[in-house]
Structure formats: structure tokens, C-alpha cells
Amino acid sequence: MLPTAELEYDLPPDRIATVPAEPRDSARLMVVRRGSGEILEHTTVRELPRLLRAGDLMVMNATKVLPARFIGRRADTGGGAEGLYLGMDPLGGGSTDRWIVLVKGKKLRPGIEIELSDDHGQPSGTRLRLIERAPEEGGAWRVEVVGEGLGGGPEVVLERLGRTPLPPYILKAREKGEVKVDDRYDRERYQTTYAQAAGSVAAPTAGLHLTPELLASLVAAGVSHETVTLHVGAGTFKNVETEFVEQHQMHTERCLMPRAAAAAIARTRGGGGSRVGRVICIGTTAARTVETYGMAADGDLVGHERVHPGDWTDTRILITPGHRWRWMDGLLTNFHLPRSTLLAMCGALFDGGVGTLKSIYAEAIRERYRFFSYGDAMLILP
């Protein structure tokens, strides 16, 4: 069992990135040896074609981030309100106008309406009517969308009225540092260049560093890539509050591994013959997807006995030190929050567990790497 206290570390506030590196692939990159944790070099993401080998396979998460954050005013008090779209209401009978949302506010009750604001802060005519709490969603609300501008489902409404769902720590760091950024910039930069399937309320941030030109250079170097999909939920930011990490109630996320991706992984890993290369996941969400299907294939994932590549499934896997990696060999990942399941997951790649990972993070702090969603990256290679 891993004590949650082991996931704590001190980070100077100025190490939290409030804006991404420009251009994308200029982000700094720390290259680390899987197992030992040896730091091999400090470079940039642009050097990936040199760092990877012909025959390697990159697996990337092609989810698309929705502009899921909304701002508005309460109809009963006139006070400001804001929140986050989480998904359609499973009890809504298939209606695209029944949502699950997180809402900030005091004395909320059924029947209250929130008028959503447009890009200029003006009333849009579209309102959220609170129906009831959704306890299975951590205290979120079931709401009905009413008023003007409906039709086309949540993606259409949010495209018109939503904001980029940046993590709260970026918004707070910007406010403290008086950093002002237009939402149109965040909409473009808090999104991978290969995003396809809309459904996430947070970005698969390691993929933010990749450009079409860099991917073309990798292909020219003999490194192939495949995409999977995991729709990132708000639970990815939830701190571990239990005494031991393994006691943490893991959030559920929808994911899909296409048959083509599974076949490419099998070819890369040998598939009964000699190994061709290494499977490098781009980000922890791609890694969770790959390991979900790998564990299901091995019969090691309860409730997933009939899940195969090509089938959508829900994953709640929690990866901690001691995990036996099935299909993933290496990982490109950003530097993660204290007390997060992502920190525990990355620690599982080292013989010394989270202790080794924290020593790597200490070096990153000394070298002034930028942390979290808009920050720099680490490449963990076998």
C-alpha cells in the first residue's frame, strides 16, 4: 500500500506554467531511464525523432476538449455563477438538453435558473434549470437547458457559450500574476493538433507539445503512431484524500482502443516473433487506455472479460507502484500535481517508486522546468 503522504512535494509557485511554450515543440524535455530513474539529458520535445528509434510506436489520445466551462448569472439573486459541463444526464431519456454540471454557488436548490453569458458577458437567452443533485457525480447537478439557441446538443451550445476548461490552478496563478489571456488563444492551445472526438473536459496535456511537422519528422525517422480515445473527466484533478492511495475511489472515464491500434501494438511488441520496437504512450490518458485493454486481454480486469479492441468501455484502473505493465514500454508526460493519481502512476515506472520520481521532480525544479498542464515534459524510456 502506498501512503498518500508520499505524493506530497513542495513546488515554488512560479514553476506553475500559466501559458504554454511557443511554439508547441519548443517545450523543454527531461529524458529519464525507466526503472533506475537516471536522468539522461535535458533537451526539447523537438528532439523526439532523435530520441526515439525506427520501429517504435507512439500511441496518442485523440479526444477533443469541449469548451465546457460556463459563466452566467442566477435568475433569483442576480449573483454571478460559473460551472463545468460534465456530460449528458443518463437519466434524461436521451435528451440532449439534459446535462450533468458542476455549479459553484451557495444555497442552490431545484428550480433555480442560471442564465448563461455570451463572449461579451451579456445574457444569451440560454438558461440552465437545476433539477436535482447527482450524488453519483460527486455532488454535481442534473439540469435542463431551456430558452434560446438550443438544438444540436451540448457540443453546439458550448461552442457558442462555453469557455476553455482550464484547470483551476492555472486560472488562480494567472489571477495572482495578473496574466491576461484571451479565451480564443486557450481554445486553440489547450487542444492537441490531432484532436478528433469531442468529449473531454480536460486536455491530454502531453500531446499539446506535438505538431504536425514533428509527427511528420517522426514518421520519416521510422516512428509510427496510432490513436486511441479516452474522454478526460473532471475527476482527473481530484486529490487523493484517503490514507493510502489504493483506497482512493477512482473516477470513471470512457475509452476506446481501435483494432488498428491494438494490431500495431502487437506488431511492435513482437506478437509471437521478435520485438520490432517500443510502445511509447503520449500522456497518462493514452497509457491508461492501453493498459486497460492490455489488462482485459490478460483477464486481469474484473468486469472487462468481454471487452476487446474496437469496443468502447469505461475504465477506472488505478495504477500504483508494483503495477505489472502489459503493453506500454515508455511514456511522454508532463509534471503532475501533488497528491494526484497521475503521480502514483508515473512512480510505477521506477524501481524506487514515487521516491525516485520525486527525486527527478526535485531536479526539474532546480533546472527550472515549468510544471502542470501548460508546462514542460518528461520522456521515460526503457
Residue pairs with C-beta under 8 A, 6 or more apart in sequence:
1 244
1 245
1 246
2 244
2 245
2 246
2 320
2 321
2 344
2 347
2 353
2 354
3 243
3 244
3 245
4 240
4 241
4 242
4 243
4 244
4 245
4 248
4 339
6 354
6 355
7 240
7 245
7 338
7 339
7 340
7 343
7 344
7 354
8 338
8 339
9 338
9 358
9 361
9 362
11 338
11 365
11 371
12 365
13 173
13 176
15 365
15 368
15 369
15 370
15 371
15 375
16 169
16 170
16 173
16 370
16 371
16 372
16 375
17 170
17 370
17 371
17 372
17 373
17 374
17 375
17 376
18 170
18 173
18 174
18 177
18 179
18 181
18 374
19 179
19 181
19 189
19 374
20 27
20 189
20 208
20 374
21 27
21 28
21 209
21 370
21 376
23 211
24 45
24 189
24 193
24 208
24 209
24 210
24 211
24 214
25 44
25 45
25 46
25 209
25 210
25 211
25 213
25 214
26 44
26 45
26 46
27 44
27 45
27 209
27 370
27 375
27 376
27 377
28 42
28 43
28 44
28 45
28 369
28 370
28 376
28 377
29 42
29 43
29 44
29 45
29 47
29 48
29 376
29 377
29 378
29 379
30 39
30 41
30 42
30 360
30 363
30 364
30 367
30 369
30 376
30 377
30 378
30 379
31 39
31 40
31 41
31 42
31 43
31 51
31 378
31 379
31 381
32 38
32 39
32 40
32 360
32 378
32 379
32 380
32 381
33 39
33 40
33 380
33 381
33 382
34 329
34 330
34 349
34 350
34 380
34 381
34 382
35 349
35 350
35 351
35 382
36 350
36 351
36 356
37 350
37 351
37 352
37 356
37 357
37 359
37 360
39 360
39 363
40 381
42 367
43 51
45 209
45 210
45 214
45 377
46 214
48 214
48 217
48 218
48 223
48 332
48 379
49 214
49 217
49 218
49 220
49 221
49 223
50 221
51 379
51 381
52 58
52 218
52 221
52 223
52 278
52 280
53 222
53 223
53 277
53 278
54 221
54 222
54 223
54 277
55 222
55 223
55 268
55 276
55 277
55 278
56 222
56 223
56 224
56 268
56 277
56 278
56 279
56 280
57 223
57 224
57 225
57 226
57 264
57 265
57 268
57 277
57 278
57 279
57 280
58 218
58 223
58 224
58 225
58 226
58 280
58 281
58 282
58 332
59 225
59 226
59 227
59 228
59 261
59 265
59 279
59 280
59 281
59 282
59 286
59 289
59 290
59 328
60 192
60 194
60 204
60 207
60 210
60 225
60 226
60 227
60 228
60 282
60 283
60 286
61 192
61 204
61 207
61 227
61 228
61 229
61 230
61 232
61 282
61 283
61 285
61 286
61 289
62 192
62 194
62 195
62 196
62 197
62 227
62 228
62 229
63 195
63 196
63 197
63 198
63 199
63 200
63 204
63 229
63 230
63 231
63 232
63 285
64 191
64 195
64 196
64 197
64 198
64 199
64 200
65 164
65 165
65 190
65 191
65 195
65 198
65 200
65 201
65 202
65 203
65 232
66 85
66 154
66 155
66 158
66 162
66 165
66 198
66 199
66 200
66 201
67 158
67 159
67 162
67 163
67 164
67 165
67 187
68 84
68 85
68 86
68 158
68 162
68 165
68 201
69 82
69 83
69 84
69 85
69 162
69 163
69 164
69 165
69 166
70 82
70 83
70 84
70 85
70 101
70 116
70 128
70 158
70 161
70 162
70 163
71 80
71 81
71 82
71 116
71 117
71 121
71 163
72 80
72 81
72 82
72 114
72 115
72 116
72 117
72 127
72 128
73 79
73 80
73 81
73 114
73 115
73 117
73 123
74 80
74 81
74 105
74 112
74 113
74 114
75 112
75 113
75 114
75 115
75 127
76 112
76 113
79 105
81 103
81 104
81 105
81 114
82 103
82 104
83 101
83 102
83 103
83 104
83 114
84 101
84 102
84 165
84 201
84 234
85 99
85 100
85 101
85 154
85 158
85 162
85 201
86 99
86 100
86 101
86 102
86 137
86 140
86 201
86 233
86 234
87 99
87 100
87 233
88 95
88 96
88 98
88 99
88 100
88 153
88 154
89 95
89 98
89 99
89 100
89 134
89 142
89 143
91 98
91 142
92 98
92 99
92 142
96 152
96 153
96 154
97 144
97 145
97 146
97 150
98 131
98 142
98 143
98 144
98 145
99 128
99 142
99 143
99 144
99 145
99 154
100 134
100 137
100 140
100 141
100 142
100 143
101 128
101 140
101 141
101 143
102 138
102 139
102 140
102 141
102 234
103 114
103 128
103 130
103 140
103 141
108 130
108 141
109 130
110 130
110 131
110 132
111 129
111 130
112 129
112 130
113 127
113 128
113 129
113 130
113 146
114 127
114 128
114 130
115 123
115 124
115 125
115 126
115 127
115 147
116 123
116 124
116 126
116 127
116 128
116 161
117 123
117 124
117 161
118 124
118 160
118 161
119 183
124 147
124 148
124 149
124 160
124 161
125 147
125 148
125 149
126 145
126 146
126 147
126 148
126 149
126 150
126 157
126 161
127 145
127 146
127 147
128 143
128 144
128 145
128 146
129 143
129 144
129 145
129 146
130 141
130 142
130 143
131 141
131 142
131 143
131 144
132 141
132 142
133 139
133 140
133 141
133 142
134 140
134 141
134 142
138 235
138 238
145 154
145 157
149 157
149 160
149 161
150 157
155 198
163 183
163 186
164 183
164 186
164 187
164 190
165 190
165 201
165 202
166 186
166 190
166 373
167 202
167 237
167 372
167 373
168 237
169 337
169 372
170 372
170 373
170 374
173 179
174 180
174 181
189 208
189 374
190 203
190 208
190 373
190 374
191 203
191 208
192 203
192 204
192 207
192 208
192 210
193 210
193 211
193 212
194 207
194 210
194 212
194 215
194 227
196 227
196 229
197 229
197 231
199 229
199 231
199 254
200 231
200 232
200 233
201 232
201 233
201 234
202 232
202 233
202 234
202 236
202 237
202 373
203 232
203 373
204 230
204 232
204 282
204 283
204 285
204 286
205 283
205 334
205 372
205 373
205 374
206 282
206 283
206 284
206 286
206 332
206 333
206 334
206 377
207 282
207 283
207 286
208 373
208 374
209 332
209 377
210 282
215 225
218 225
219 225
223 277
224 264
226 258
226 260
226 261
226 264
226 265
227 258
227 261
228 255
228 256
228 257
228 258
228 261
228 286
228 289
228 290
229 255
229 256
229 289
230 253
230 254
230 255
230 256
230 285
230 286
230 288
230 289
230 315
231 253
231 254
231 255
232 253
232 285
233 251
233 252
233 253
234 251
235 250
235 251
235 252
235 253
236 251
236 253
236 285
236 342
237 337
237 340
238 251
239 337
239 339
239 340
240 248
240 339
240 340
240 341
240 344
241 248
241 339
242 248
245 318
245 320
245 341
245 344
246 318
246 320
248 318
248 341
250 316
250 317
250 318
250 341
251 316
252 314
252 315
252 316
253 285
253 288
253 314
253 315
253 316
254 312
254 313
254 314
254 315
255 288
255 289
255 292
255 312
255 313
255 314
255 315
256 289
256 310
256 311
256 312
256 313
257 289
257 290
257 292
257 293
257 309
257 310
258 309
258 310
259 309
259 310
261 309
262 293
262 309
262 310
263 309
265 279
265 290
265 327
267 276
268 275
268 276
268 277
268 278
268 279
269 275
269 276
269 279
269 327
269 329
270 276
278 329
278 330
278 381
278 382
279 290
279 327
279 328
279 329
279 330
280 328
280 329
280 330
280 331
280 332
280 381
281 287
281 290
281 328
281 330
281 331
281 332
282 332
283 331
283 332
283 333
283 334
284 331
284 333
284 336
284 342
284 345
284 346
287 319
287 328
287 331
287 345
288 315
288 317
288 319
288 345
289 315
290 326
290 327
290 328
291 317
291 319
291 323
291 325
291 326
291 327
291 328
292 301
292 304
292 313
292 315
292 317
293 307
293 308
293 309
293 327
294 325
294 326
294 327
294 328
295 301
295 304
295 317
295 326
296 304
296 305
296 307
296 308
296 313
297 308
297 326
298 326
299 305
300 326
301 307
301 317
304 313
307 313
318 341
318 344
319 341
319 344
319 345
319 348
320 344
320 345
320 347
320 348
321 344
321 347
321 348
321 350
321 353
321 354
322 348
322 353
323 345
323 348
325 348
325 349
329 382
330 379
330 380
330 381
330 382
331 346
331 349
331 379
331 380
332 377
332 378
332 379
332 380
333 342
333 346
333 377
333 378
333 380
334 371
334 372
334 373
334 375
334 376
334 377
334 378
335 361
335 364
335 369
335 371
335 372
335 375
335 376
335 377
335 378
336 342
336 343
336 346
336 372
337 343
337 372
343 354
343 357
344 354
346 357
346 380
347 353
347 354
347 355
347 356
347 357
349 357
349 380
350 356
350 357
352 359
360 378
364 371
364 376
364 378
369 375
369 376
370 376
